[in-house]
Amino acid sequence: MDVYEESLRIHELHRGKLEVRSLLRVDSPRNLSLAYTPGVARPCEVIGEDVSKAWSLTMKGRTVAVVSDGSAILGLGDLGPEAALPVMEGKAVLFKEFGGIDAFPIVLDARDPDAIVETVKRIAPTFGGINLEDISAPRCFEIEDRLQDIGIPVLHDDQHGTAIVCLAAVQNALRVVGKALVGSRVVISGAGAAGRAIARLLSCADGGDRCIPVGEVLVCDSRGIIGPHRDDLDPVKAQLLEHTNRRHLRGTLKDAMQGADVFIGVSRSRLIDRRDVASMAKDAIVLAMANPEPEILPDEALAGGAAVVGTGRSDFPNQVNNVLAFPGLFRGALEVGATRFTPGMKFAAIDAIAGCVVEPGPKRILPPAFDRSVAFVVGDAVARAAHADGVARIPLKD
């Protein structure tokens, strides 16, 4: 049975992947009075006097909402909110398994950014953080930006989770080949949510004391290099020009790849071939992350002369997987009651993920996706960065 049919069978067998479990046994009148009325009145009074106590007296301090409108589900597109539920349930499972965080899938029957923003604001008191997921661009950018001041951290994982793990992979891959971020030339294929976030982090557009900008960043879409010569750019792509393609280069993706040190693919399958890789600089790095099939298969990239190759898949070495980022990001933020994610917290996560591989090699630039220590290493780094950036409510624990 292939993975698709087996997954369908399992979902039908269990009616999904999540359930709610009580932390208290309600097996006596006394325990009933402790879990509910009359005993529950006391924590209600305490929170009424000091709302910050909700972080320690309720699930708020360990709980994240995974919110989607179903408009950009995996590589499947707009299938609607109900069809997004299996993905959001799966994300909640990963939060629990890898970060010890309780996450609730919430799918919204809405497309208007105003409606989504207003809904998230109204449910925010229940949660310690909001993970936005599978919301189509460019609406995802506006929605995330407008939710940054609601008092809890909000992150669109398709953007920032992908970018954080990708940059950790780039850091270690450059160590393998003996190159530095400064002076490296990076080509990104794909100008959607992930491509934009990767470009911003690589070029330090998001700021942060830990940021080291690369030498040059070129972003390509289906029409080629994004530059000031283009008259077809939407506002999001036009904004990329503030920190990419400073030499105003023109041409196709294949033109952009000539002499590049790093290729990052967040676009579509079978887009480049070994000749394109051969045109890159010596000891090239290829991170082809399109799913379910990458922009170029690893064997072909290696045949073209690539020194390090990564994909988004688990059946090849160097899987660039968001599960290395989001559980630790939110764990660190929840531990200190962070009010938002800062650039410093993102760069701390990048360094922490990269640091989990002591001696990177061509086939090991990232820790394995199943290394459950990663979320706690990342969480510690993110919590400390939150304090350094002044967005933490709760003191650091030892």
Summary of the structure (lengths in Angstrom):
residues: 398
radius of gyration: 21.9
end to end distance: 47.5
largest distance: 74.7
contacts: 1383
relative contact order: 0.11
helix: 44%
strand: 12%
